């Protein structure tokens, strides 16, 4: 009889500890799911921010490319002006300067 009571008590203790362990696992699962949702939401917002940064970066690269092309055009004009000044036999600097300016405005208009 004592053995049956002891076995019943051990079995009851075992069942009670299993019940509390399952409850603990359920609460842990809920907590982890909540943290997972927070991480997923943070990941989504970071992806959106990354996409915006990539768009901005592409625009900046495009602007830089356009500026580089403009710079190259100006360098070409400067080279042409230097060649013109070198090839010109004009001794009057004012006349030469005005002539160079008029040539630049003509090429700028075209």
Secondary structure, DSSP 8 states (H G I E B T S, - for coil): -HHHHHHHHHHHHHHHHHHHHHHHHHHHHHHHHHHHHHHHHHHHHHHHHHHHHHHHHHHHHHHHHHHHHHHHHHHHHHHHHHHHHHH-----HHHHHHHHHHHHHHHHH-
